[in-house]
Amino acid sequence: ILGESLASQNDIHEQWGGVVPGLAKTAHEENIDRVVQSALQNANMEIEDVDAIGVTVGPGLEICLRVGCNKGRELAMKYGKPFVGVHHLEAHILMARIPSEKYLNNNDSEQQIPNNEQSTNRAMEFPFLALLVSGGHCQILKCLGIGKYTIIGGTLD
C-alpha cells in the first residue's frame, strides 16, 4: 500500500446509533474526490502512474458502493486504466498475505526470511484462520486459497 486516505463518517452517524444510508451516500459523494487525491498524494503519485483502478464492489451498502464504482469507472475510462472489482471481505482477509516492508528489497521481491524470525513479521501462508468483524459480516473462516474459504461460524445479525 503506497498511499491511503480516510474520510470518517462517525460524527455524521453517531447521533442515529448506526449508519443512515442516505447520509452515508451523500458523505461518500462529498468526499470521494478529496480522498482519491489525498491517497495519490500520500503515495507521491499521479493518477497516470497507477496500473489499474480497484474498487470495492461488495458486499456493502449498495448506494455507497455505487458512488465508488461510478468514480472508479470514470477514472478508468478517462485515463485508460483497467477497472478491477474488489470483494470487500476478501480484501480484508488477503491483507494478512502482504509481506512486511522489512522483507522487501528495492526490487519489491521477497528476501529470504530468517528461521528465527517470529511468524507475525511475515506474510500469512495458506491455510490460515481469519476472524472478520465488519458490520453484519462477522465470521470465522478457514482460508484455503484465494477465493477458497470455508465458513466455520458467524453471527446472526
C-alpha positions as CSV (number, residue, x, y, z in Angstrom):
1,I,0.0,0.0,0.0
2,L,1.7,3.1,-1.2
3,G,-0.8,5.7,-0.1
4,E,-4.2,5.8,1.7
5,S,-6.7,8.3,2.9
6,L,-9.8,8.2,5.2
7,A,-12.9,10.3,5.4
8,S,-14.6,9.3,8.7
9,Q,-18.4,9.4,9.0
10,N,-18.5,8.7,12.7
11,D,-19.7,12.2,13.5
12,I,-22.5,12.0,10.9
13,H,-24.0,8.7,12.1
14,E,-23.2,8.7,15.8
15,Q,-26.5,10.5,16.8
16,W,-28.5,7.9,15.0
17,G,-26.8,4.9,16.6
18,G,-25.9,3.4,13.2
19,V,-25.4,4.1,9.6
20,V,-28.1,6.1,7.8
21,P,-27.8,5.1,4.1
22,G,-28.8,8.4,2.5
23,L,-26.4,10.4,4.7
24,A,-23.6,7.8,4.0
25,K,-24.1,8.1,0.3
26,T,-24.0,11.9,0.4
27,A,-20.9,11.9,2.5
28,H,-19.3,9.5,0.0
29,E,-20.2,11.8,-2.8
30,E,-18.9,14.9,-1.0
31,N,-15.5,13.3,0.0
32,I,-14.5,10.9,-2.8
33,D,-12.6,13.3,-5.0
34,R,-10.6,14.6,-2.0
35,V,-9.9,11.1,-0.7
36,V,-8.7,9.9,-4.1
37,Q,-6.4,12.9,-4.5
38,S,-5.1,12.6,-0.9
39,A,-4.3,8.9,-1.4
40,L,-2.4,9.6,-4.6
41,Q,-0.5,12.5,-2.9
42,N,0.4,10.3,0.1
43,A,1.8,7.8,-2.4
44,N,3.7,10.5,-4.2
45,M,1.9,9.5,-7.4
46,E,-0.3,11.0,-10.1
47,I,-3.3,9.1,-11.5
48,E,-1.3,8.4,-14.6
49,D,1.2,6.4,-12.5
50,V,-1.2,3.7,-11.4
51,D,-1.7,0.5,-13.2
52,A,-5.4,-0.1,-12.6
53,I,-8.4,1.3,-10.7
54,G,-9.5,-1.0,-7.9
55,V,-13.0,-0.5,-6.5
56,T,-15.0,-2.3,-3.8
57,V,-17.9,-3.9,-5.5
58,G,-19.4,-5.7,-2.5
59,P,-20.6,-6.7,-0.1
60,G,-21.7,-3.4,1.4
61,L,-24.3,-0.7,1.3
62,E,-25.2,-0.6,-2.4
63,I,-25.9,3.1,-2.7
64,C,-22.4,3.8,-1.2
65,L,-20.7,1.2,-3.3
66,R,-22.3,2.8,-6.4
67,V,-20.6,6.1,-5.6
68,G,-17.2,4.4,-5.6
69,C,-17.9,2.3,-8.7
70,N,-19.0,5.4,-10.6
71,K,-15.9,7.3,-9.6
72,G,-13.7,4.3,-10.4
73,R,-15.4,3.8,-13.8
74,E,-14.9,7.5,-14.6
75,L,-11.2,7.4,-13.7
76,A,-10.6,4.1,-15.6
77,M,-12.3,5.5,-18.8
78,K,-10.6,8.9,-18.6
79,Y,-7.1,7.5,-18.1
80,G,-7.4,4.3,-20.0
81,K,-6.8,2.1,-16.9
82,P,-8.3,-1.4,-16.2
83,F,-11.2,-1.4,-13.8
84,V,-10.8,-4.1,-11.1
85,G,-13.7,-5.1,-8.9
86,V,-12.6,-5.9,-5.3
87,H,-14.6,-8.1,-2.9
88,H,-14.7,-6.1,0.4
89,L,-14.4,-9.0,2.8
90,E,-11.8,-11.0,0.8
91,A,-9.6,-7.8,0.6
92,H,-9.6,-7.8,4.4
93,I,-8.6,-11.4,4.6
94,L,-5.9,-11.1,1.9
95,M,-4.3,-8.1,3.7
96,A,-2.7,-10.7,6.0
97,R,-0.8,-12.0,3.0
98,I,1.0,-8.7,2.2
99,P,4.6,-9.1,3.5
100,S,6.1,-6.6,5.9
101,E,8.2,-4.0,4.2
102,K,11.0,-5.3,6.4
103,Y,11.3,-8.3,4.0
104,L,11.1,-6.4,0.7
105,N,14.2,-5.2,-1.2
106,N,14.3,-2.4,-3.8
107,N,13.0,-4.8,-6.5
108,D,9.9,-5.5,-4.5
109,S,10.7,-9.2,-4.3
110,E,10.7,-11.1,-1.0
111,Q,14.1,-11.6,0.7
112,Q,14.9,-14.8,2.5
113,I,13.2,-14.8,5.9
114,P,15.5,-16.0,8.7
115,N,14.2,-19.1,10.5
116,N,14.4,-17.3,13.9
117,E,12.0,-14.5,13.0
118,Q,8.6,-14.6,14.5
119,S,5.8,-15.5,12.1
120,T,4.0,-12.3,12.8
121,N,6.6,-10.4,10.7
122,R,5.9,-12.5,7.6
123,A,3.1,-12.8,5.1
124,M,0.5,-15.4,6.0
125,E,0.6,-18.6,4.1
126,F,-2.5,-20.7,3.3
127,P,-4.2,-22.3,5.0
128,F,-5.0,-20.0,7.9
129,L,-7.9,-18.9,10.1
130,A,-9.4,-15.4,9.7
131,L,-11.8,-13.5,12.0
132,L,-13.8,-10.9,10.1
133,V,-15.6,-8.3,12.2
134,S,-17.1,-6.0,9.6
135,G,-20.6,-4.7,10.2
136,G,-23.1,-7.5,9.7
137,H,-20.4,-9.8,8.3
138,C,-18.9,-11.3,11.4
139,Q,-17.4,-14.7,10.6
140,I,-14.6,-17.1,11.3
141,L,-13.3,-18.6,8.1
142,K,-10.8,-21.3,7.1
143,C,-8.8,-19.7,4.3
144,L,-7.5,-22.4,1.9
145,G,-6.5,-20.1,-1.0
146,I,-7.6,-17.0,-3.0
147,G,-11.4,-17.4,-3.4
148,K,-11.4,-20.6,-1.4
149,Y,-12.9,-20.2,2.1
150,T,-14.9,-22.3,4.4
151,I,-17.2,-20.5,6.9
152,I,-16.6,-22.1,10.3
153,G,-19.0,-19.8,12.2
154,G,-20.7,-16.4,12.2
155,T,-23.1,-14.1,13.9
156,L,-26.8,-13.9,13.1
157,D,-27.0,-10.1,12.9
